[in-house]
Structures are given as C-alpha cells and as structure tokens.
Amino acid sequence: MMRRLIFLIPAGVALLAGLDAGLLLLGLPAPVTTAQLPDAHGMVMVLGFVGTVIALERAVALRRRAGFAAPALLGVGGLLVTSAAPLRLGQVALTAGAGALVLVYVPLWRRQRDDSVLIQAFGAVLATGGAMLWLGGMPVARLLPWLAGFVVLTIAGERLELSRVTLLATSTVRQLIGLAATITFGTVLTLLWPVAGYPLLGLSLLSLVGWLMVHDVARRTIRANGLSRFMAGCLLSGYVWLAIAGAIWVLADGVTEGPAYDAVIHAVFLGFTMSMIMAHAPVILPAVLRCRLPYHPVMIAPPVLLHASLILRLAVGDARALDVARQIGGALNVVALLGFAAITAGSAIRASRPHHSAATTNTAGINAKANTIAKANTIASNANNVSAPAASAPPMRTVDAP
C-alpha cells in the first residue's frame, strides 16, 4: 500500500495547488500566491492530478514496474510546475509522463485486444499531444479540447468495459469507437480549423452522452440503494455537465475567454471529471492501494455541494455576469472537493483500525471483478431487478495486480 501511496502524494499536492490557483483566478484570497501557478492551473489539475491517478491505475493493471514511470513522471511534472523550478522542466516531465501512459496501453492492448483499451489509448494520445503543444508555447486556453478529450475518452473506455458485460451488440460498441475517433479528429480540427472543429467536437460529445445515457448500467442502478445509487447518481449528473459543455462548444464556437469559456471548462473538469472521480473512488482506490474504503451516506454531501455550487457559478455567475455569484460558487467548489477528500481519507483510516467491523467495509479484493461482472450479468438478464449492490461500480481491472 505505502509504495503505491507514494505515487498519489504528488497528485494530492497538484490537487491542492490547482484549487489554490482556482481561488487566485477568482480574485479570492488563497494560501499560496505565485505568478506561475494561475497560468498553469488547467495543466496541473488535468495532468498533474487526474493524469497521475489514471496512470497509477493503469500501471497497477499492467503489473510491470516499467508501467509506474507514467504516474511518476506526471506526478513529478505536477510538482515542478507548481514549484519555483523553471516551468520548462515541469512541461518536459508532464510530456514524458503522458507519452509513457501511451506506452502503457500498448501491452494492455496486446493482452486484451479490448475496444475499451483502444478508446482509452486515444485519450492518452490527446494528453500527450496537449502536453507537447504546451511545451511548444501554445496557450492553455487553446488546449482545452485536448485535455477534455483525454479525460472524456478515458472515462468512456472505463464505462464500456462494464457495459459490455451486459451483452452489448457489436454495432453498439462500434458506435462508441466511432465517437471516440470523431472526438479525436474534432480535437485536432479545433487547432487547424476552429470554426468547424469546435462544433464537431461539441456534437460528438453530445452524441457520446446520448450513448452513455442509453447503455450505461447507471441508468438502472440509480433506483438501487447505498453505494450503487451513490455511484449512479455521480455518473449520471456528470454526463449532464458533459452535455452542457458540448452544447456550449456547438453554440459558442471556440471561446478561449469570458463567461462561456469559464462555463465550458468547469462543466468538463468540475461537473464531469470530478463527478467521475467521486463515483469511482469507493472501488478504484481500495483496489489500487489495497485498503478498505467503506461507503457511508455522508459521502453524498460533497457531490451535492459540488453540483449546487456549480449551478450557482455557471447559471448565475457566468450566464448573468455576476462576479459575486461566480466567486461564491467557485469557493464552494473548492469546499466540496476538499470535503470529499477528507471524508474519503477519514473513512479509509477508520476502516484500517483492527476493531472495525469487516461487515461494513468494501475490500475490493481479488474477487471484486468477478462479483461485479456476475451482478452486471444479472441486471442484463433481468432488467426489472435493480437491487444488485455493485452493478454501477466501475470496471475493476486493477484487482488483477498481485
């Protein structure tokens, strides 16, 4: 556990630095003030934090030491960008880490020949392209589609792996692969021909949301109880925010500043991405860190606060140009994320105590993946039975790790 936890420490620092930078960009007081941090806000959050977490999960699934180069480089890159070190050092490390993540998907693809791995690899390629462009001097605002594509395609691949055990038709899976290819193409087109690239990307995201809403098991397990309902709620609400971002890109073209830009960037990276992290955390973290993380109803509070504050920020602050609403919403966004981190850590610490009842814990052990698949198959065979306790859980490939 401790050796893997080391890789998450830089990710945690990147998260804190990104939240600090967010407060600075809102014109609010922040614990740390540097000239470099606000400009690197997006890259720190997406590659330094989210990228490190994704790369660690993939490295654990690969079961090879070389695979851990990806989370190590991304984590170090995030630390360098947030420090007083020359910015270029951090940019190089992040680019190398994203490239290493692409290489991790090569043996994973050879092992499984799974379409879900292919879709995630598309995302890693976009992350590498975005990092390279940033290293070459491209403004972060122009790289938003590349960063969004990385996160969106990674999550889409994750959800496909679980959805496929419900016996998806080959044509349905091909639809998702086609959408992933279109998102990748649209992302590149946003640089070469923005007037066509952004609407294409927006329409592709809207189509992807439609696919997920129809085929993701979360639409059934939202009627379940406990962890299943919590995860399904986070997933479905995240899809709504992704649809909002797609609609903005269709209607507002390639905005790189102003209220529309603030709305699309936070709809993607707060509304969608953080919802996905909250949904997957109760199952992925125990598998990666080999720890217990029992579900507790109090976990619902941070996602509710996140979505409520994001509505305030976008629907009132951005839509009506009210800076006070945008600042209040942004500050509450930070509170929601810190609250979820604190609740998650506290739950894991309590579960690690010897006297803690094993009946209340989520061990996510070696048999977790088999149980998840079996329960998902039960849902497929009996759509009216929505009480399977783990059917909305994300794919548990990481439990293959020794």
C-alpha positions as CSV (number, residue, x, y, z in Angstrom):
1,M,0.0,0.0,0.0
2,M,2.7,2.5,1.1
3,R,4.7,2.1,-2.2
4,R,1.6,2.9,-4.3
5,L,0.6,5.7,-1.9
6,I,3.8,7.5,-2.7
7,F,2.6,8.0,-6.3
8,L,-0.6,9.6,-5.0
9,I,1.2,12.2,-2.9
10,P,2.2,14.4,-5.8
11,A,-1.3,14.0,-7.2
12,G,-2.6,15.3,-3.9
13,V,-0.2,18.2,-4.0
14,A,-1.3,19.0,-7.6
15,L,-4.9,19.0,-6.5
16,L,-4.3,21.4,-3.7
17,A,-2.2,23.6,-5.9
18,G,-4.9,23.6,-8.6
19,L,-7.5,24.6,-6.1
20,D,-5.3,27.3,-4.8
21,A,-4.8,28.6,-8.3
22,G,-8.5,28.5,-8.9
23,L,-9.1,30.8,-5.9
24,L,-6.5,33.2,-7.3
25,L,-8.2,33.3,-10.7
26,L,-11.4,34.1,-8.9
27,G,-9.8,37.1,-7.2
28,L,-10.2,35.4,-3.8
29,P,-7.6,35.0,-1.0
30,A,-5.5,31.9,-1.3
31,P,-2.9,30.2,0.9
32,V,-0.2,30.4,-1.7
33,T,0.4,33.2,-4.2
34,T,2.7,32.8,-7.1
35,A,2.9,34.3,-10.6
36,Q,3.3,31.0,-12.4
37,L,0.5,29.0,-10.7
38,P,-2.6,30.6,-12.1
39,D,-1.3,30.3,-15.7
40,A,-0.7,26.5,-15.2
41,H,-4.0,25.9,-13.4
42,G,-5.5,23.7,-16.1
43,M,-2.4,21.6,-16.8
44,V,-1.8,21.0,-13.1
45,M,-5.3,19.8,-12.4
46,V,-5.7,17.6,-15.5
47,L,-2.2,16.1,-16.0
48,G,-0.7,16.6,-12.5
49,F,-3.7,15.4,-10.6
50,V,-6.2,13.5,-12.8
51,G,-3.4,12.2,-15.1
52,T,-1.3,10.8,-12.3
53,V,-4.3,9.0,-10.8
54,I,-5.3,7.5,-14.1
55,A,-1.7,6.5,-14.9
56,L,-1.3,4.8,-11.5
57,E,-4.5,2.7,-12.0
58,R,-3.2,1.7,-15.4
59,A,0.2,0.8,-14.1
60,V,-1.3,-1.4,-11.4
61,A,-3.3,-3.2,-14.1
62,L,-0.2,-3.7,-16.3
63,R,1.6,-5.4,-13.4
64,R,5.1,-4.3,-14.7
65,R,7.5,-2.0,-12.9
66,A,8.1,0.0,-16.1
67,G,4.5,1.0,-16.1
68,F,4.9,3.1,-13.0
69,A,7.1,5.5,-14.9
70,A,4.0,7.2,-16.2
71,P,2.5,8.2,-12.8
72,A,6.0,9.0,-11.5
73,L,6.7,11.4,-14.4
74,L,3.3,13.0,-14.3
75,G,3.5,13.4,-10.5
76,V,6.9,15.0,-10.7
77,G,5.8,17.2,-13.5
78,G,2.9,18.5,-11.5
79,L,5.3,19.2,-8.6
80,L,7.7,21.0,-10.8
81,V,5.1,23.2,-12.4
82,T,3.7,24.2,-9.0
83,S,7.2,24.9,-7.6
84,A,9.7,27.7,-8.2
85,A,11.6,25.5,-10.7
86,P,11.8,26.6,-14.3
87,L,8.4,26.0,-16.0
88,R,10.0,24.1,-18.8
89,L,11.2,21.3,-16.5
90,G,7.7,20.6,-15.5
91,Q,6.4,20.8,-19.0
92,V,9.0,18.2,-20.1
93,A,8.2,15.9,-17.3
94,L,4.4,16.1,-18.0
95,T,5.0,15.5,-21.7
96,A,7.2,12.5,-20.9
97,G,4.6,11.1,-18.4
98,A,1.8,11.4,-20.9
99,G,3.9,9.7,-23.5
100,A,4.7,6.9,-21.0
101,L,1.0,6.5,-20.4
102,V,0.5,5.9,-24.2
103,L,3.2,3.2,-24.0
104,V,1.4,1.5,-21.1
105,Y,-1.7,1.0,-23.3
106,V,0.4,-0.9,-25.9
107,P,0.9,-4.1,-23.8
108,L,-2.5,-3.7,-22.3
109,W,-4.0,-3.8,-25.8
110,R,-1.9,-6.8,-26.8
111,R,-3.0,-8.6,-23.7
112,Q,-6.8,-8.0,-24.1
113,R,-7.4,-6.8,-27.6
114,D,-10.3,-4.9,-25.9
115,D,-12.0,-1.9,-27.5
116,S,-12.2,-0.2,-24.2
117,V,-8.4,-0.1,-24.0
118,L,-8.2,1.3,-27.5
119,I,-10.6,4.1,-26.6
120,Q,-8.5,5.0,-23.5
121,A,-5.4,5.0,-25.6
122,F,-7.0,7.6,-27.9
123,G,-7.3,9.7,-24.7
124,A,-3.7,9.2,-23.7
125,V,-2.6,10.3,-27.2
126,L,-4.6,13.5,-26.8
127,A,-3.0,14.1,-23.4
128,T,0.4,13.7,-25.0
129,G,-0.4,16.0,-27.9
130,G,-1.7,18.7,-25.5
131,A,1.4,18.5,-23.3
132,M,3.6,18.7,-26.4
133,L,1.8,21.7,-27.7
134,W,2.0,23.4,-24.3
135,L,5.7,22.7,-24.2
136,G,5.9,24.3,-27.7
137,G,4.3,27.5,-26.4
138,M,0.6,27.0,-27.1
139,P,-1.7,28.9,-24.7
140,V,-3.5,26.6,-22.3
141,A,-6.9,28.0,-23.4
142,R,-6.3,26.6,-26.9
143,L,-5.5,23.2,-25.4
144,L,-8.8,22.8,-23.6
145,P,-10.2,20.3,-26.1
146,W,-7.1,18.2,-25.9
147,L,-7.3,18.0,-22.1
148,A,-11.1,17.4,-22.2
149,G,-10.6,14.6,-24.8
150,F,-8.1,12.9,-22.6
151,V,-10.5,12.7,-19.6
152,V,-13.6,12.0,-21.6
153,L,-12.2,9.1,-23.6
154,T,-10.6,7.6,-20.6
155,I,-13.9,7.6,-18.7
156,A,-15.8,6.3,-21.8
157,G,-13.4,3.4,-22.1
158,E,-13.9,2.6,-18.4
159,R,-17.6,2.6,-18.7
160,L,-17.5,0.5,-21.9
161,E,-15.8,-2.3,-20.1
162,L,-18.6,-2.7,-17.6
163,S,-21.4,-2.0,-20.1
164,R,-20.1,-4.8,-22.4
165,V,-20.8,-7.5,-19.8
166,T,-24.4,-6.6,-20.3
167,L,-24.0,-8.1,-23.8
168,L,-23.8,-5.0,-25.9
169,A,-24.2,-5.6,-29.6
170,T,-21.1,-5.4,-31.8
171,S,-22.7,-2.5,-33.7
172,T,-23.3,-0.6,-30.4
173,V,-19.6,-1.0,-29.4
174,R,-18.6,0.2,-32.9
175,Q,-20.7,3.3,-32.4
176,L,-18.7,4.2,-29.4
177,I,-15.4,3.6,-31.2
178,G,-16.6,5.8,-34.0
179,L,-17.5,8.5,-31.5
180,A,-14.0,8.2,-29.9
181,A,-12.4,8.6,-33.3
182,T,-14.6,11.6,-34.1
183,I,-13.8,13.3,-30.8
184,T,-10.1,12.7,-31.5
185,F,-10.4,14.1,-35.0
186,G,-12.5,17.1,-33.8
187,T,-9.9,17.9,-31.2
188,V,-7.2,18.2,-33.8
189,L,-9.5,20.2,-36.0
190,T,-10.0,22.8,-33.3
191,L,-6.4,23.9,-33.9
192,L,-6.4,23.6,-37.7
193,W,-9.9,24.9,-38.5
194,P,-11.6,26.1,-35.3
195,V,-14.8,27.3,-37.0
196,A,-15.5,23.6,-37.9
197,G,-13.6,21.8,-35.2
198,Y,-15.4,23.1,-32.1
199,P,-18.9,22.4,-33.4
200,L,-17.9,19.0,-34.5
201,L,-16.3,18.3,-31.1
202,G,-19.4,19.6,-29.3
203,L,-21.8,17.4,-31.4
204,S,-19.5,14.4,-30.8
205,L,-19.7,15.0,-27.0
206,L,-23.4,15.3,-27.1
207,S,-23.6,12.0,-29.1
208,L,-21.3,10.4,-26.5
209,V,-23.5,11.5,-23.7
210,G,-26.5,10.0,-25.5
211,W,-24.7,6.7,-25.9
212,L,-23.7,6.6,-22.2
213,M,-27.2,7.5,-21.0
214,V,-28.7,4.7,-23.0
215,H,-26.1,1.9,-22.4
216,D,-24.5,2.7,-19.0
217,V,-25.9,0.4,-16.3
218,A,-26.1,3.5,-14.0
219,R,-29.4,4.4,-15.5
220,R,-30.8,1.3,-13.9
221,T,-28.9,1.2,-10.6
222,I,-29.9,4.8,-9.8
223,R,-33.0,3.1,-8.4
224,A,-30.9,0.9,-6.1
225,N,-29.7,1.7,-2.6
226,G,-26.4,2.6,-0.9
227,L,-23.2,2.6,-2.9
228,S,-24.8,1.6,-6.2
229,R,-27.2,4.6,-6.0
230,F,-24.4,7.0,-5.0
231,M,-22.2,5.9,-7.9
232,A,-25.0,6.0,-10.4
233,G,-26.0,9.5,-9.2
234,C,-22.5,10.8,-9.6
235,L,-22.2,9.2,-13.1
236,L,-25.5,10.5,-14.5
237,S,-25.0,14.0,-13.1
238,G,-21.6,14.1,-14.6
239,Y,-23.0,13.2,-18.0
240,V,-25.4,16.1,-17.8
241,W,-22.4,18.5,-17.3
242,L,-20.6,17.0,-20.2
243,A,-23.7,17.6,-22.4
244,I,-23.7,21.3,-21.2
245,A,-20.1,21.6,-22.3
246,G,-20.8,20.1,-25.7
247,A,-23.7,22.4,-26.2
248,I,-21.6,25.4,-25.4
249,W,-19.0,24.4,-28.0
250,V,-21.7,23.9,-30.6
251,L,-23.3,27.3,-30.0
252,A,-20.4,29.5,-28.9
253,D,-17.6,28.1,-31.2
254,G,-14.0,28.2,-29.9
255,V,-14.3,30.6,-27.0
256,T,-11.0,31.0,-25.1
257,E,-12.0,33.6,-22.6
258,G,-15.0,35.2,-20.9
259,P,-18.1,33.6,-19.3
260,A,-18.6,30.9,-21.9
261,Y,-15.1,29.7,-21.6
262,D,-15.4,29.6,-17.8
263,A,-18.6,27.7,-18.1
264,V,-17.3,25.1,-20.5
265,I,-14.0,24.5,-18.7
266,H,-15.7,23.9,-15.4
267,A,-18.6,21.9,-16.8
268,V,-16.0,19.5,-18.1
269,F,-13.4,19.4,-15.4
270,L,-15.5,20.0,-12.3
271,G,-19.0,18.8,-13.2
272,F,-18.0,15.8,-15.3
273,T,-14.5,14.9,-14.3
274,M,-14.8,15.3,-10.5
275,S,-18.2,13.5,-10.6
276,M,-16.4,10.6,-12.3
277,I,-13.7,10.6,-9.6
278,M,-16.2,10.6,-6.8
279,A,-18.2,7.8,-8.4
280,H,-15.2,5.6,-9.0
281,A,-13.2,6.3,-5.8
282,P,-15.0,3.9,-3.4
283,V,-14.0,0.9,-5.6
284,I,-10.8,2.0,-7.5
285,L,-8.9,3.3,-4.5
286,P,-9.2,0.1,-2.5
287,A,-8.1,-1.9,-5.4
288,V,-5.1,0.3,-6.2
289,L,-4.0,0.9,-2.6
290,R,-5.1,-2.4,-1.1
291,C,-7.0,-0.7,1.6
292,R,-10.6,-0.6,2.8
293,L,-12.9,2.2,1.9
294,P,-16.4,1.6,3.2
295,Y,-19.3,3.6,1.9
296,H,-21.1,5.9,4.2
297,P,-24.1,8.1,3.4
298,V,-22.1,11.2,4.4
299,M,-20.2,10.7,1.1
300,I,-23.3,12.1,-0.7
301,A,-22.8,15.6,0.7
302,P,-19.7,16.7,-1.4
303,P,-21.2,15.8,-4.8
304,V,-24.4,17.6,-3.9
305,L,-22.5,20.7,-2.8
306,L,-20.3,20.4,-5.9
307,H,-23.3,20.4,-8.3
308,A,-25.3,23.0,-6.4
309,S,-22.3,25.4,-6.3
310,L,-21.5,24.7,-10.0
311,I,-25.1,25.6,-10.9
312,L,-24.6,28.9,-9.0
313,R,-21.3,29.6,-10.7
314,L,-22.5,28.9,-14.3
315,A,-26.2,29.6,-14.3
316,V,-25.9,32.8,-12.3
317,G,-22.3,33.9,-12.2
318,D,-21.4,33.2,-15.9
319,A,-24.8,33.5,-17.5
320,R,-25.7,36.8,-15.8
321,A,-22.2,38.1,-15.5
322,L,-22.4,38.4,-11.7
323,D,-18.9,38.1,-10.3
324,V,-20.1,37.6,-6.7
325,A,-22.1,34.5,-7.7
326,R,-19.1,33.2,-9.7
327,Q,-16.8,33.7,-6.7
328,I,-19.2,32.2,-4.2
329,G,-19.8,29.2,-6.5
330,G,-16.1,28.8,-7.1
331,A,-15.2,28.9,-3.4
332,L,-17.9,26.3,-2.6
333,N,-16.5,24.1,-5.4
334,V,-13.2,24.1,-3.5
335,V,-15.0,23.2,-0.3
336,A,-16.8,20.3,-2.0
337,L,-13.6,18.8,-3.3
338,L,-11.7,19.2,-0.1
339,G,-14.7,17.8,1.8
340,F,-14.8,14.7,-0.4
341,A,-11.0,14.2,0.1
342,A,-11.3,14.5,3.8
343,I,-14.3,12.1,4.1
344,T,-12.6,9.6,1.9
345,A,-9.4,9.7,3.9
346,G,-11.3,9.5,7.2
347,S,-13.3,6.5,6.0
348,A,-10.2,4.7,4.9
349,I,-8.4,5.4,8.2
350,R,-11.3,4.2,10.3
351,A,-11.6,1.1,8.3
352,S,-8.0,0.3,8.8
353,R,-8.4,0.0,12.6
354,P,-8.3,-3.6,13.8
355,H,-11.7,-3.3,15.7
356,H,-13.5,-2.0,12.7
357,S,-16.3,-4.4,11.6
358,A,-15.4,-6.2,8.4
359,A,-19.1,-6.3,7.5
360,T,-19.1,-2.6,6.8
361,T,-16.1,-2.5,4.6
362,N,-15.6,-2.5,0.9
363,T,-12.4,-4.7,0.5
364,A,-12.4,-4.7,-3.3
365,G,-10.2,-7.8,-3.2
366,I,-9.2,-10.2,-5.9
367,N,-12.8,-11.5,-6.3
368,A,-14.3,-8.0,-6.7
369,K,-14.1,-8.0,-10.5
370,A,-15.8,-11.4,-10.8
371,N,-18.6,-10.3,-8.4
372,T,-19.1,-7.1,-10.4
373,I,-19.4,-8.9,-13.7
374,A,-21.7,-11.6,-12.3
375,K,-24.0,-8.9,-10.8
376,A,-24.0,-6.9,-14.1
377,N,-25.0,-10.0,-16.0
378,T,-27.9,-10.5,-13.5
379,I,-29.0,-7.0,-14.4
380,A,-28.8,-7.8,-18.1
381,S,-30.9,-10.9,-17.8
382,N,-33.5,-9.2,-15.5
383,A,-33.8,-5.5,-16.2
384,N,-36.5,-5.2,-13.5
385,N,-34.1,-6.3,-10.8
386,V,-32.3,-3.1,-9.8
387,S,-31.1,-4.1,-6.4
388,A,-27.8,-5.6,-7.3
389,P,-25.4,-3.8,-4.9
390,A,-22.5,-3.3,-7.1
391,A,-23.8,-3.1,-10.6
392,S,-22.9,0.5,-11.1
393,A,-19.4,0.0,-10.0
394,P,-16.6,0.9,-12.4
395,P,-14.5,-1.8,-14.1
396,M,-12.1,-3.4,-11.7
397,R,-9.2,-4.2,-13.8
398,T,-6.8,-3.1,-11.1
399,V,-7.7,-6.1,-9.0
400,D,-5.6,-8.2,-11.3
401,A,-2.5,-6.7,-9.6
402,P,-0.6,-9.0,-7.3
